[in-house]
Amino acid sequence: MPQTLAINTLTFRGPWVLLRGLPDRVRGIDQAVSTESISANEQADRQRAAWMAAAQAGDQRAYSRLLSDSVALIRAVARRQGVPVDTVDDVVQETLLTIHRVRHTFDPSRSYDAWLSAIASRRAIDALRSGGRRDRREVHDDFAFESHPDRDDASKHTERDQDAQRLRDAIKTLPPGQREAVEQLGLKERSLAEAAERTGRNTGALKVNLHRALKTLRDRLHGEP
Amino acid sequence: MSDVSRHDALIDALGAELTPVRRLLPPWVRTVGWLAVVAIVAAMMLSHYGAETMLRRWHAAPDLGVAALGAVLTAITASLAAFALAVPGRSSKWVWLPVPSALLWIGASGMGCLRAHIPGMHVLDMHGANDCLIFIISLSVPLSGLLIWLLRRACPLRPVLTAVVVGLASASASACLLEIIHNVDAAASDLLMHALAVAIVIGVNALMGGRLLSRA
């Protein structure tokens, strides 16, 4: 497969030295396929190889740029391997850690992208395997999940508390007559006669006040003016 | 934390603890290093036992010499393949490199059983064949161990495949060393023992070596 050979050779850092040894036929095909996109990729690959060479010598800036640049490549490899979208970023993290651990194995005279792709696809396969293991061991019963809601849901409890607090705050802002009606009839659940006796108002006034208070509260709590 | 800032945080952390590293030597240099250890053992054995028996055997039955050559080539190519496979980004086709020489080694050893026996040289009995088995296995253990230790400094992304090649390299190297003291004619039992020893070494490597290498 001379075409593949030519493309692979192009991704190396010093392709012309290597190409000198190849037969003319292969070199002809190589020239034919050296389109702009290949040379752009090759350029980028060479740049990354140079950054990694600098990083091996301890250059932190080159290293940060290289790793930032690598994230998109790792993502592409992971997606190509069929890693689910929600796991792709875990593969990125694992691959970055592996790159750091084995950065001494990179040979700057060779392709950085090939080196990175090999590591990323290995980590992608690891992720797929551990995902498969998890799916086999953990059972998810959709029906049970939907039909048996948690009775002591902590968030629900908090929500109820918050609602009650909001209602209390709203009641405090009511005019005194309305507030009195709500407290006596609504909160303390007294009868109209009892409430009338305690407040000294007639039952008609209490009813009107309660009606007005409920309307005000309803408007306020539902965000209407 | 979003995924992008999670990556940025990790990149910053890794950058902060970046230290200069000593680059891994090319696979062929590392191969020469391992083979040098085998050569030193061979030199020590030759100086102790001498080369006459070995040469007389090869002279009487050239196919044994061809088998020994196959074993030597297998040790060289398999160790080179192992060192290449342990570097990320190298082609997995390296695994085929030792196959032709391994076929030569196995084929020539098998042919040895078909021809007439060397006059004056006894055929191995089961007891002697057992010694061959023990020799190959006990020598393969340190040779495999050394190879795995060297490979762990690299990053074998295909640990089991690499370990199989490690097994082949150390078993063939042990068979080469056995050749020096092997003053018996080839026989089916002998060949069977060699094959068994090589299979055991490769199998154990695939089981143990794969695990040791995958932690690297």
Interface residues (C-beta under 8 A of the other chain):
Chain A: A55 Q56 A57 G58 Q60 Y63 S64 L67 S68 V71 D89 V92 Q93 L96 L97 T98 H100 R101 V102 R103 H104 T105 F106 D107 R110 S111 A114 W115 L116 S117 A118 I119 R122
Chain B: D3 R6 H7 D8 L10 I11 D12 L14 G15 A16 L18 T19 P20 V21 R22 R23 L24 P26 V87 P88 G89 R90 A154 C155 L157
